[in-house]
Amino acid sequence: MKKLFVAALLLCSTLSYGQHQELHEDPKLWGKSIKQVDSSNLLYRFQMGTLHGHLRSFFSSNFNKNSDVEYAQAIGGGIQFISKPVYNLKLGVSGFFVYDAFSSDLTKPHPLSGSINRYELGLFDITDPANKTDIDRLEELYIQYQKNNNTITIGKQLLNTPFINLQDGRMRPTEVQGLWIQHKNKENKYYAGWLNRFSPRSTVAWYKTSESIGIYSVGVNIDGTKSGYKYALTSSGVALVGAEIGSIKNYKIQIWNQFVDNMFNSVFFQIDKTPNAKQPYYYGLQLITQTVVNNGGNNDAAKTYFNPGQSSVVIGARVGQKINSWDYSLNYTRITKQGRYLMPREWGRDPFYTFLMGERNEGMGDVSAYVAKTKYTAPKLPLTINMGAGYFNLPSVTNYALNKYSFPSYMQYNLDMRYAFTGFWKGWEAQLIYFYKDATGNTYDNPKFYINKVDMGHFNFILNFHF
């Protein structure tokens, strides 16, 4: 909570309220509300700012083959404050805390595989599994300039791009620090930025770019030895540029380039045909290419992130139809044999059409994925239901050059139900998630190839209150 206290102190100082008071005075730590409106002063700009709150409850339970059930109940809350603009400038600050209400013992490695818990521990701080109460983070702290269609943000902030994004559900998302510039008009959006700090999902600290890679599982090198890049990489930051083009009728085009200094470069292209009442069918094509920069982060091949001998190509496609309340799609992803598709898991989830919540294909090469998705939006209720089923054909678990995490081929089945309450309970949202992963590849009956990977079911029940 120290960082949150410092942020609050800065705000109080800005409002010019001293904390020294005489004993006979009423407490005035948080100041007083304005009685007369004077929009010319700084105090008005802060007191007329917006305040948002978020309460979150997250129950998670995991069922592994030949194992006891693992579970956790996390609760937390946070507040975001955004000041009223002064000369097109505004200040944003937010923080969040999390508590472990109850859980199985998440500090002990699994008795069969020797690996730590993968899902429930992610609700808290994966860098300190024993920490149950002091889990808090200063999330946003930025100054933003906004005029007409242009926005410039400097500081700690939230981003959602194909390669760096909030990620799928845990208690809190991935946060980034740096400079982010946006230009948006009616049809097109353009982005550019430089990022030099990350606070990954399921952590509380802020890390330099190179230090943020390796907080999650590091997998193995292409020769099968354990990857040694954790705390061994050199990189000053990430340059990211992108465009979303909507000026072509019924089409949306995305183009992104991500340059990770001294490590690798990724190019993303995607074109989607958007459906409408007369043309309910849609389709999309996706292409991702990756190449190494210098020696991939370290001159020692055993400690580098992106091996100089590899590159990667990802091809994706989808076709779908929207009919009334239903949306159906068939999705395909192919990662070629040229090398592993690599993107730090600490920075975001896969951008593939075939992504299903609960698993990723990052770290893989020679992959063919086939996924059917269905979405139902109730016409008279604030209810949405998402279902998905997919087959993911991966290299053998012993093909280390193309299978970084020794993950077997699998089938996955997902159910995601969301309901937004109305009336007296407006502001509350409930979400139920269940997925099951069934091994189709050979696990050699070795627990390290299936525990927390396949032959497992996972259940979440989440409640959110936004105010």
Secondary structure per residue as TSV (DSSP state, phi and psi in degrees):
chain	resnum	aa	ss	phi	psi
A	1	M	-	360.0	-4.6
A	2	K	H	-60.8	-41.7
A	3	K	H	-66.7	-38.2
A	4	L	H	-63.9	-38.6
A	5	F	H	-63.8	-41.6
A	6	V	H	-63.0	-41.5
A	7	A	H	-64.0	-42.1
A	8	A	H	-64.0	-37.8
A	9	L	H	-63.3	-40.2
A	10	L	H	-62.2	-41.4
A	11	L	H	-64.9	-44.2
A	12	C	H	-61.7	-39.5
A	13	S	H	-64.6	-38.1
A	14	T	H	-62.3	-36.6
A	15	L	T	-79.7	-2.0
A	16	S	T	65.5	35.3
A	17	Y	-	-102.9	118.5
A	18	G	-	-74.0	155.8
A	19	Q	S	-101.0	-1.7
A	20	H	-	-86.2	125.7
A	21	Q	-	-135.6	150.7
A	22	E	-	-72.4	155.3
A	23	L	T	-66.5	-25.6
A	24	H	T	-85.4	-4.9
A	25	E	S	-86.1	149.2
A	26	D	-	-68.5	147.6
A	27	P	-	-57.3	134.3
A	28	K	-	-132.4	31.2
A	29	L	T	-58.9	-37.3
A	30	W	T	-100.3	10.7
A	31	G	-	77.7	-169.6
A	32	K	-	-126.6	155.5
A	33	S	-	-74.3	156.9
A	34	I	-	-77.0	131.5
A	35	K	S	-94.4	-36.9
A	36	Q	S	-121.7	132.0
A	37	V	-	-77.5	124.7
A	38	D	-	-136.7	92.6
A	39	S	T	-73.5	0.3
A	40	S	T	-85.6	-13.1
A	41	N	S	-106.1	164.9
A	42	L	H	-69.0	-33.0
A	43	L	H	-58.4	-42.7
A	44	Y	H	-61.2	-41.1
A	45	R	H	-63.1	-33.8
A	46	F	H	-80.4	-42.8
A	47	Q	H	-72.6	-18.0
A	48	M	T	-96.8	10.0
A	49	G	S	-71.6	175.5
A	50	T	E	-104.2	143.5
A	51	L	E	-125.4	127.0
A	52	H	E	-123.9	145.3
A	53	G	E	-125.9	157.0
A	54	H	E	-147.5	121.1
A	55	L	E	-110.1	140.0
A	56	R	E	-142.2	132.9
A	57	S	E	-121.6	133.2
A	58	F	E	-139.3	111.5
A	59	F	E	-102.2	131.4
A	60	S	E	-132.1	137.3
A	61	S	E	-142.4	137.1
A	62	N	E	-125.0	137.3
A	63	F	E	-123.3	102.0
A	64	N	E	-97.7	149.4
A	65	K	T	-60.3	137.0
A	66	N	T	60.5	30.0
A	67	S	S	-139.5	159.7
A	68	D	-	-74.0	155.4
A	69	V	-	-70.5	136.0
A	70	E	E	-108.5	144.7
A	71	Y	E	-153.4	162.6
A	72	A	E	-162.3	143.6
A	73	Q	E	-120.6	112.9
A	74	A	E	-107.3	143.0
A	75	I	E	-131.9	150.3
A	76	G	E	-168.3	174.8
A	77	G	E	-162.0	160.8
A	78	G	E	-158.0	166.5
A	79	I	E	-135.0	139.4
A	80	Q	E	-122.0	133.8
A	81	F	E	-122.5	132.2
A	82	I	E	-128.4	121.6
A	83	S	-	-73.6	160.3
A	84	K	-	-72.7	139.6
A	85	P	-	-60.1	143.4
A	86	V	B	-124.0	114.1
A	87	Y	T	51.5	44.5
A	88	N	T	70.3	8.9
A	89	L	E	-107.4	139.7
A	90	K	E	-142.8	156.9
A	91	L	E	-109.5	136.8
A	92	G	E	-124.9	138.3
A	93	V	E	-147.5	139.7
A	94	S	E	-151.5	157.0
A	95	G	E	-151.2	161.1
A	96	F	E	-146.6	145.0
A	97	F	E	-123.1	153.8
A	98	V	E	-136.5	141.5
A	99	Y	E	-126.2	144.7
A	100	D	E	-88.1	99.8
A	101	A	E	-67.9	-45.5
A	102	F	E	-164.7	153.4
A	103	S	E	-168.0	162.5
A	104	S	S	-71.1	172.6
A	105	D	-	-73.0	105.4
A	106	L	-	-91.6	1.4
A	107	T	S	-88.7	-18.0
A	108	K	S	-92.2	133.9
A	109	P	-	-61.8	153.0
A	110	H	-	-61.2	133.9
A	111	P	T	-64.5	-22.3
A	112	L	T	-93.9	-43.0
A	113	S	T	-98.9	-21.0
A	114	G	-	77.2	3.6
A	115	S	-	-91.5	155.0
A	116	I	-	-81.5	164.3
A	117	N	-	-56.5	137.3
A	118	R	S	-98.7	-36.0
A	119	Y	S	-100.8	-55.3
A	120	E	G	-66.1	-38.9
A	121	L	G	-61.6	-28.2
A	122	G	G	-65.0	-12.2
A	123	L	G	-74.2	-18.2
A	124	F	S	-117.6	-126.4
A	125	D	-	-119.7	106.4
A	126	I	T	-67.8	-16.8
A	127	T	T	-82.5	-10.5
A	128	D	-	-147.7	77.9
A	129	P	T	-59.0	-22.5
A	130	A	T	-81.3	-12.8
A	131	N	-	-76.3	118.4
A	132	K	S	-115.2	-15.2
A	133	T	S	-127.0	-34.7
A	134	D	-	-96.2	64.4
A	135	I	E	-118.1	93.6
A	136	D	E	-144.5	157.6
A	137	R	E	-151.7	134.0
A	138	L	E	-75.8	113.8
A	139	E	E	-95.8	-57.1
A	140	E	E	-113.3	138.3
A	141	L	E	-158.8	95.2
A	142	Y	E	-142.9	159.4
A	143	I	E	-113.5	132.5
A	144	Q	E	-127.3	132.1
A	145	Y	E	-107.4	127.7
A	146	Q	E	-137.5	124.5
A	147	K	E	-149.1	129.6
A	148	N	T	53.8	-119.1
A	149	N	T	-99.6	9.0
A	150	N	E	-112.3	138.6
A	151	T	E	-135.8	130.2
A	152	I	E	-123.7	123.4
A	153	T	E	-122.3	129.9
A	154	I	E	-123.1	126.6
A	155	G	E	127.3	-158.0
A	156	K	E	-81.5	130.1
A	157	Q	E	-157.0	176.2
A	158	L	-	-106.9	137.0
A	159	L	-	-133.5	148.0
A	160	N	-	-132.4	99.3
A	161	T	-	-128.6	170.6
A	162	P	S	-57.6	-35.2
A	163	F	S	-102.0	-32.3
A	164	I	S	-121.3	115.5
A	165	N	-	-153.1	177.6
A	166	L	-	-67.5	-25.2
A	167	Q	-	78.8	169.3
A	168	D	S	-86.0	173.0
A	169	G	S	-52.9	123.2
A	170	R	S	-141.4	-156.5
A	171	M	S	-74.9	-42.0
A	172	R	S	-138.3	154.5
A	173	P	-	-87.6	179.6
A	174	T	-	-78.3	137.3
A	175	E	E	-117.8	155.3
A	176	V	E	-131.8	160.4
A	177	Q	E	-128.7	137.0
A	178	G	E	157.7	-155.4
A	179	L	E	-109.4	130.3
A	180	W	E	-134.8	126.3
A	181	I	E	-119.0	133.7
A	182	Q	E	-131.4	141.5
A	183	H	E	-128.5	120.0
A	184	K	E	-127.2	130.0
A	185	N	-	-120.9	-167.7
A	186	K	S	-61.0	-33.9
A	187	E	S	-115.9	-28.7
A	188	N	E	-125.5	154.3
A	189	K	E	-134.1	138.7
A	190	Y	E	-129.6	142.5
A	191	Y	E	-135.6	148.7
A	192	A	E	-156.5	142.5
A	193	G	E	-166.0	164.7
A	194	W	E	-130.4	121.6
A	195	L	E	-116.4	135.0
A	196	N	E	-132.1	0.0
A	197	R	E	-141.8	147.3
A	198	F	E	-136.6	142.3
A	199	S	E	-122.8	91.9
A	200	P	-	-65.2	154.3
A	201	R	T	-49.9	141.6
A	202	S	T	71.9	22.4
A	203	T	-	-135.1	171.8
A	204	V	-	-123.3	-15.4
A	205	A	S	-93.3	167.9
A	206	W	-	-108.7	136.1
A	207	Y	E	-124.7	147.6
A	208	K	E	-61.6	160.4
A	209	T	H	-52.1	-51.7
A	210	S	H	-66.7	-34.0
A	211	E	H	-75.3	-22.9
A	212	S	H	-74.7	-18.2
A	213	I	T	-90.7	115.8
A	214	G	T	116.6	-1.4
A	215	I	S	-67.6	-39.2
A	216	Y	S	-81.8	-177.3
A	217	S	-	-55.7	137.6
A	218	V	-	-95.8	-13.5
A	219	G	-	66.7	-150.1
A	220	V	B	-126.6	158.6
A	221	N	-	-71.9	173.7
A	222	I	T	-68.6	-14.2
A	223	D	T	-96.3	3.0
A	224	G	S	95.9	-9.9
A	225	T	S	-76.7	155.1
A	226	K	B	-63.0	134.4
A	227	S	-	-60.6	137.8
A	228	G	-	-114.4	23.6
A	229	Y	-	-82.8	-9.6
A	230	K	T	-61.3	123.8
A	231	Y	T	61.1	18.6
A	232	A	T	-120.2	4.8
A	233	L	-	-96.1	158.1
A	234	T	-	-126.0	120.7
A	235	S	-	-163.0	135.3
A	236	S	-	-89.4	-14.2
A	237	G	-	159.1	-171.2
A	238	V	E	-125.6	126.8
A	239	A	E	-100.8	128.4
A	240	L	E	-133.9	125.6
A	241	V	E	-130.0	148.2
A	242	G	E	-160.5	163.3
A	243	A	E	-145.6	140.5
A	244	E	E	-120.2	111.2
A	245	I	E	-103.1	118.7
A	246	G	-	-119.5	12.2
A	247	S	-	-79.7	-12.0
A	248	I	S	-88.2	122.2
A	249	K	T	-54.3	128.2
A	250	N	T	66.7	13.7
A	251	Y	E	-131.0	149.4
A	252	K	E	-128.0	128.9
A	253	I	E	-118.7	134.2
A	254	Q	E	-120.8	133.4
A	255	I	E	-133.3	125.7
A	256	W	E	-136.4	146.4
A	257	N	E	-132.1	126.1
A	258	Q	E	-118.5	118.1
A	259	F	E	-109.8	114.9
A	260	V	E	-98.7	110.0
A	261	D	T	-50.3	128.6
A	262	N	T	69.0	9.7
A	263	M	T	-128.6	-66.1
A	264	F	E	-163.4	166.8
A	265	N	E	-129.7	137.1
A	266	S	E	-126.9	136.6
A	267	V	E	-119.1	133.1
A	268	F	E	-124.3	128.8
A	269	F	E	-133.4	133.4
A	270	Q	E	-147.5	134.8
A	271	I	E	-127.0	130.3
A	272	D	E	-127.8	130.3
A	273	K	E	-84.0	123.3
A	274	T	-	-92.4	140.4
A	275	P	-	-82.2	160.8
A	276	N	-	-147.4	-178.3
A	277	A	S	-60.6	-36.8
A	278	K	S	-84.3	-27.4
A	279	Q	-	-128.4	83.5
A	280	P	-	-72.7	-12.0
A	281	Y	E	-82.8	146.8
A	282	Y	E	-141.5	162.9
A	283	Y	E	-154.4	165.0
A	284	G	E	-153.1	153.6
A	285	L	E	-131.5	145.2
A	286	Q	E	-140.2	139.8
A	287	L	E	-140.5	131.5
A	288	I	E	-130.6	131.6
A	289	T	E	-126.5	146.1
A	290	Q	E	-135.4	139.1
A	291	T	E	-135.9	154.3
A	292	V	E	-77.1	150.3
A	293	V	-	-117.0	126.5
A	294	N	T	53.0	-122.8
A	295	N	T	-108.3	20.4
A	296	G	T	80.9	13.6
A	297	G	T	122.7	-24.6
A	298	N	-	-156.4	139.8
A	299	N	S	-68.3	-20.8
A	300	D	S	-85.9	118.7
A	301	A	T	-58.9	-27.3
A	302	A	T	-76.6	-13.9
A	303	K	T	-121.2	8.8
A	304	T	-	-89.4	159.8
A	305	Y	S	-91.5	-48.0
A	306	F	S	-112.7	108.6
A	307	N	-	-64.2	130.6
A	308	P	T	-60.2	-21.5
A	309	G	T	-84.8	1.1
A	310	Q	-	-122.5	157.2
A	311	S	-	-143.9	175.0
A	312	S	E	-143.8	149.4
A	313	V	E	-134.3	129.7
A	314	V	E	-122.0	130.1
A	315	I	E	-121.0	131.0
A	316	G	E	-131.3	153.7
A	317	A	E	-152.1	153.5
A	318	R	E	-152.1	156.2
A	319	V	E	-143.0	140.3
A	320	G	E	-154.9	177.4
A	321	Q	E	-148.1	135.2
A	322	K	E	-108.7	118.6
A	323	I	E	-126.6	109.5
A	324	N	T	53.3	-113.6
A	325	S	T	-90.1	1.2
A	326	W	E	-113.9	145.8
A	327	D	E	-134.5	116.0
A	328	Y	E	-114.3	143.1
A	329	S	E	-150.6	149.4
A	330	L	E	-113.1	132.1
A	331	N	E	-130.4	145.9
A	332	Y	E	-140.2	139.6
A	333	T	E	-134.8	135.0
A	334	R	E	-126.5	119.4
A	335	I	E	-102.3	121.3
A	336	T	-	-73.5	175.6
A	337	K	T	-80.7	-1.0
A	338	Q	T	-62.8	-27.4
A	339	G	-	166.3	179.6
A	340	R	-	-73.5	140.2
A	341	Y	-	-78.6	119.2
A	342	L	-	-121.2	130.0
A	343	M	-	-155.0	124.5
A	344	P	-	-50.7	121.8
A	345	R	T	-65.0	-21.5
A	346	E	T	-67.0	-18.7
A	347	W	T	-97.5	-18.5
A	348	G	-	163.6	177.6
A	349	R	-	-96.6	171.9
A	350	D	-	-64.7	142.0
A	351	P	-	-91.4	12.0
A	352	F	-	-70.8	150.6
A	353	Y	T	-59.1	-30.5
A	354	T	T	-88.1	5.8
A	355	F	-	-62.6	132.1
A	356	L	-	-122.6	133.4
A	357	M	T	-53.5	131.3
A	358	G	T	112.6	-13.3
A	359	E	-	-154.4	161.7
A	360	R	-	-136.8	161.9
A	361	N	-	-114.5	13.4
A	362	E	T	-61.7	143.4
A	363	G	T	89.3	5.6
A	364	M	B	-115.3	154.3
A	365	G	-	-133.8	165.3
A	366	D	S	54.2	54.2
A	367	V	E	-114.1	138.4
A	368	S	E	-126.1	120.3
A	369	A	E	-122.9	136.4
A	370	Y	E	-130.3	122.0
A	371	V	E	-136.3	132.7
A	372	A	E	-105.6	131.3
A	373	K	E	-125.2	146.1
A	374	T	E	-137.1	134.8
A	375	K	E	-127.0	130.6
A	376	Y	E	-117.2	125.8
A	377	T	E	-113.7	112.2
A	378	A	-	-63.2	131.4
A	379	P	S	-71.0	-26.3
A	380	K	S	-120.1	4.2
A	381	L	S	-131.9	149.3
A	382	P	S	-79.1	60.8
A	383	L	E	-128.6	131.7
A	384	T	E	-128.3	143.1
A	385	I	E	-129.0	123.4
A	386	N	E	-113.4	130.9
A	387	M	E	-129.3	147.2
A	388	G	E	-151.4	147.6
A	389	A	E	-142.4	132.3
A	390	G	E	-146.0	152.7
A	391	Y	E	-115.0	126.5
A	392	F	E	-119.8	105.3
A	393	N	E	-92.6	108.6
A	394	L	-	-112.2	163.1
A	395	P	-	-63.0	165.1
A	396	S	-	-57.1	149.5
A	397	V	T	-62.9	-17.1
A	398	T	T	-98.2	1.0
A	399	N	-	-88.5	78.1
A	400	Y	T	-65.2	-29.7
A	401	A	T	-63.5	-25.9
A	402	L	T	-122.6	6.7
A	403	N	B	-141.0	83.3
A	404	K	T	-60.5	-36.2
A	405	Y	T	-107.5	14.2
A	406	S	-	49.1	56.8
A	407	F	-	-103.9	127.7
A	408	P	-	-79.2	160.0
A	409	S	-	-58.8	151.5
A	410	Y	E	-158.4	160.7
A	411	M	E	-104.5	143.1
A	412	Q	E	-132.6	139.4
A	413	Y	E	-127.7	127.1
A	414	N	E	-124.4	143.8
A	415	L	E	-134.5	129.1
A	416	D	E	-137.1	112.6
A	417	M	E	-116.0	133.1
A	418	R	E	-132.8	136.9
A	419	Y	E	-135.9	128.1
A	420	A	E	-105.0	118.1
A	421	F	-	-72.0	154.4
A	422	T	-	-127.3	-179.2
A	423	G	G	65.0	-134.5
A	424	F	G	-59.4	-32.5
A	425	W	G	-94.2	14.8
A	426	K	T	-56.5	136.1
A	427	G	T	108.6	-23.8
A	428	W	E	-86.9	142.3
A	429	E	E	-135.4	138.3
A	430	A	E	-118.7	142.4
A	431	Q	E	-139.3	133.6
A	432	L	E	-120.8	127.7
A	433	I	E	-127.1	133.7
A	434	Y	E	-139.8	135.2
A	435	F	E	-142.3	152.6
A	436	Y	E	-132.6	137.1
A	437	K	E	-119.8	123.4
A	438	D	E	-112.8	122.9
A	439	A	E	-66.5	131.7
A	440	T	-	-115.5	-17.7
A	441	G	S	-92.8	168.4
A	442	N	-	-75.8	122.2
A	443	T	-	-101.0	-0.9
A	444	Y	T	54.4	23.7
A	445	D	T	52.0	31.1
A	446	N	-	-100.8	118.4
A	447	P	H	-55.1	-29.6
A	448	K	H	-69.8	-14.7
A	449	F	H	-96.8	-8.2
A	450	Y	H	-130.3	-23.6
A	451	I	T	-64.2	128.4
A	452	N	T	61.1	16.9
A	453	K	T	-123.4	-62.1
A	454	V	S	-136.5	176.9
A	455	D	S	50.8	48.8
A	456	M	E	-148.6	151.2
A	457	G	E	-120.4	153.2
A	458	H	E	-141.7	134.8
A	459	F	E	-128.5	136.1
A	460	N	E	-131.0	141.3
A	461	F	E	-130.5	122.6
A	462	I	E	-125.3	136.5
A	463	L	E	-122.8	132.5
A	464	N	E	-124.8	141.3
A	465	F	E	-128.8	115.7
A	466	H	E	-107.5	131.6
A	467	F	-	-143.8	360.0
